[in-house]
Amino acid sequence: MPTPTPTRAAGLDALEDFVPRAGAAYARDRNHDDGPSRSNVSGLSPYLRHRLVTEQEVVEAVLAHTGLGAAEKFVQEVFWRTYWKGWLEQNPEVWRRYRHDVAQLTAGDLPPGHHDAVEGRSGIDAMDAWVRELVDTGYLHNHTRMWFASIWVFTLGLPWQLGADFFHRHLLDGDAASNTLSWRWVAGLQTRGKTYLATASNISRFTDGRFSPAGLATTARALDEEALPARTPVDPADVVGRVGDRVGLLLHEEDLEAGSLLAERPDLVHTLLATAVSADAGARSPSGVSPVVAAFTAGAVADAAARTPDASGRPARVLTDAAPATVLSWARAEGLDTVVVPFAPVGPVAERLEALRPVLDAEGIALVTVRRRWDGTAWPHAARGFFPFRERIPALVRQL
Ligand SMILES: Cc1cc2nc3c(=O)[nH]c(=O)nc-3n(C[C@H](O)[C@H](O)[C@H](O)COP(=O)(O)OP(=O)(O)OC[C@H]3O[C@@H](n4cnc5c(N)ncnc54)[C@H](O)[C@@H]3O)c2cc1C
């Protein structure tokens, strides 16, 4: 798999290249991790994660070529992303606790074995190779992520939150929902009591014999946690806030594709007086992100800025940082009364927008969030497990 270039054009090329492989071949071969050159999966996740390319575009391209029958498995995988986001949206306490736990765990002495594990010196050859691959490339195959998380929790006995944090800091596609909830799933917290146990024979089979680690845990007792509060239903409104006359658009790293977002809302924004992009990849973790992730995010932001001119044709301004004061000074300088932003699902960007809102409010500037129809339509169905959600995918595909 080539190192992804952080532009929408490169993402669309990667999509075009993958589309002929999204049918039966994907369903048959996708679980194999035969090394970094893999062609059995799409490698689209860094693009989807920042919405340089959208879920809708990916599903439409695959369906136009292959149809839902043969591409069902691939389409379901794309909807896993949507499902996790919808589930976390309705259970934000899970993110709050995760943030709290990571802050506490990284503030004190780290548990024995942690340092060796993240330095690729655990002594388990497969883990050590995967650490190097993750750190160097920002990517791991899905099956490998499952084995890694399982060995981290059940063989090395390390806190799942620190493993999730390590992934979040290093994955180009690092995502609050997919990452946190997948780690919880492996640990037996997400589907309560059901864990994922990595075995040497499974690893050997699906790495085509590259690895067959000895000494792995043979049992996986589910972790436990305090019961979660009742679910918060998804807000039915796709647009929250009142749009004034002097409107600016502020993109962020959760959604860098203004064209299709605003095309869904032609009623909302007639004239964009100013456009800007801000990002803070480092907010994913108290320990910041890897240079590979920082560079990909910065590249994606620069690409979005060039693609998002305002009404007079000026490219979007890349804000020096994502602090509320920086956004406020841009909005003031442009004389805005409204800052429109793509809706940010539960995660670091949503936290940032929560801090920004009162700062803009105090200056009489409204912060208006616009959620894509894709999210607004699918998320309410992510209230329970994935299987009831999966039943709805054909109907969702028709609707969307
Ligand atoms: C412990 C663990 C942590 C993970 N952390 C992340 C993360 O931070 N960000 C992330 O995007 N995915 C995460 N995943 C899910 C999955 O591993 C990746 O989305 C996938 O490997 C990306 O590679 P791809 O684009 O080649 O996938 P493909 O197999 O080509 O799938 C196409 C797209 O579908 C979505 N997708 C596929 N599988 C999953 C899945 N299981 N869950 C959610 N979405 C999926 C992705 O957007 C992906 O790009 C994690 C999985 C595990 C087990």
PDBQT file of the ligand as one rigid body, heavy atoms in Angstrom, charges set to zero:
ROOT
HETATM    1  C1  LIG A 501      -8.333  -1.927  17.913  1.00  0.00    +0.000 C 
HETATM    2  C2  LIG A 501      -8.839  -1.251  16.644  1.00  0.00    +0.000 A 
HETATM    3  C3  LIG A 501      -8.678   0.115  16.473  1.00  0.00    +0.000 A 
HETATM    4  C4  LIG A 501      -9.164   0.746  15.322  1.00  0.00    +0.000 A 
HETATM    5  N1  LIG A 501      -8.981   2.100  15.201  1.00  0.00    +0.000 NA
HETATM    6  C5  LIG A 501      -9.491   2.737  14.110  1.00  0.00    +0.000 A 
HETATM    7  C6  LIG A 501      -9.356   4.147  13.961  1.00  0.00    +0.000 A 
HETATM    8  O1  LIG A 501      -8.800   4.838  14.819  1.00  0.00    +0.000 OA
HETATM    9  N2  LIG A 501      -9.856   4.721  12.827  1.00  0.00    +0.000 N 
HETATM   10  C7  LIG A 501     -10.482   3.987  11.855  1.00  0.00    +0.000 A 
HETATM   11  O2  LIG A 501     -10.899   4.555  10.846  1.00  0.00    +0.000 OA
HETATM   12  N3  LIG A 501     -10.651   2.661  12.004  1.00  0.00    +0.000 NA
HETATM   13  C8  LIG A 501     -10.172   2.014  13.071  1.00  0.00    +0.000 A 
HETATM   14  N4  LIG A 501     -10.324   0.657  13.189  1.00  0.00    +0.000 N 
HETATM   15  C9  LIG A 501     -11.128  -0.057  12.171  1.00  0.00    +0.000 C 
HETATM   16  C10 LIG A 501     -10.362  -0.647  10.997  1.00  0.00    +0.000 C 
HETATM   17  O3  LIG A 501      -9.264  -1.397  11.451  1.00  0.00    +0.000 OA
HETATM   18  C11 LIG A 501      -9.867   0.384   9.981  1.00  0.00    +0.000 C 
HETATM   19  O4  LIG A 501     -10.907   1.262   9.639  1.00  0.00    +0.000 OA
HETATM   20  C12 LIG A 501      -9.366  -0.278   8.709  1.00  0.00    +0.000 C 
HETATM   21  O5  LIG A 501      -8.366  -1.202   9.017  1.00  0.00    +0.000 OA
HETATM   22  C13 LIG A 501      -8.867   0.769   7.739  1.00  0.00    +0.000 C 
HETATM   23  O6  LIG A 501      -8.231   0.170   6.643  1.00  0.00    +0.000 OA
HETATM   24  P1  LIG A 501      -8.879   0.225   5.185  1.00  0.00    +0.000 P 
HETATM   25  O7  LIG A 501      -9.262   1.598   4.820  1.00  0.00    +0.000 OA
HETATM   26  O8  LIG A 501      -7.932  -0.481   4.267  1.00  0.00    +0.000 OA
HETATM   27  O9  LIG A 501     -10.189  -0.653   5.421  1.00  0.00    +0.000 OA
HETATM   28  P2  LIG A 501     -11.179  -1.381   4.402  1.00  0.00    +0.000 P 
HETATM   29  O10 LIG A 501     -11.258  -2.808   4.825  1.00  0.00    +0.000 OA
HETATM   30  O11 LIG A 501     -10.827  -1.118   3.012  1.00  0.00    +0.000 OA
HETATM   31  O12 LIG A 501     -12.587  -0.737   4.771  1.00  0.00    +0.000 OA
HETATM   32  C14 LIG A 501     -13.100   0.423   4.124  1.00  0.00    +0.000 C 
HETATM   33  C15 LIG A 501     -13.459   1.479   5.126  1.00  0.00    +0.000 C 
HETATM   34  O13 LIG A 501     -14.476   1.013   6.009  1.00  0.00    +0.000 OA
HETATM   35  C16 LIG A 501     -14.252   1.503   7.346  1.00  0.00    +0.000 C 
HETATM   36  N5  LIG A 501     -13.983   0.366   8.224  1.00  0.00    +0.000 N 
HETATM   37  C17 LIG A 501     -13.537  -0.860   7.868  1.00  0.00    +0.000 A 
HETATM   38  N6  LIG A 501     -13.489  -1.681   8.930  1.00  0.00    +0.000 NA
HETATM   39  C18 LIG A 501     -13.902  -0.948   9.996  1.00  0.00    +0.000 A 
HETATM   40  C19 LIG A 501     -14.088  -1.222  11.380  1.00  0.00    +0.000 A 
HETATM   41  N7  LIG A 501     -13.850  -2.427  11.891  1.00  0.00    +0.000 N 
HETATM   42  N8  LIG A 501     -14.517  -0.222  12.176  1.00  0.00    +0.000 NA
HETATM   43  C20 LIG A 501     -14.780   1.009  11.673  1.00  0.00    +0.000 A 
HETATM   44  N9  LIG A 501     -14.641   1.320  10.367  1.00  0.00    +0.000 NA
HETATM   45  C21 LIG A 501     -14.213   0.353   9.540  1.00  0.00    +0.000 A 
HETATM   46  C22 LIG A 501     -13.018   2.404   7.266  1.00  0.00    +0.000 C 
HETATM   47  O14 LIG A 501     -13.427   3.728   7.104  1.00  0.00    +0.000 OA
HETATM   48  C23 LIG A 501     -12.311   1.883   6.028  1.00  0.00    +0.000 C 
HETATM   49  O15 LIG A 501     -11.507   2.854   5.389  1.00  0.00    +0.000 OA
HETATM   50  C24 LIG A 501      -9.841  -0.015  14.336  1.00  0.00    +0.000 A 
HETATM   51  C25 LIG A 501      -9.999  -1.382  14.516  1.00  0.00    +0.000 A 
HETATM   52  C26 LIG A 501      -9.504  -2.002  15.650  1.00  0.00    +0.000 A 
HETATM   53  C27 LIG A 501      -9.694  -3.499  15.817  1.00  0.00    +0.000 C 
ENDROOT
TORSDOF 0
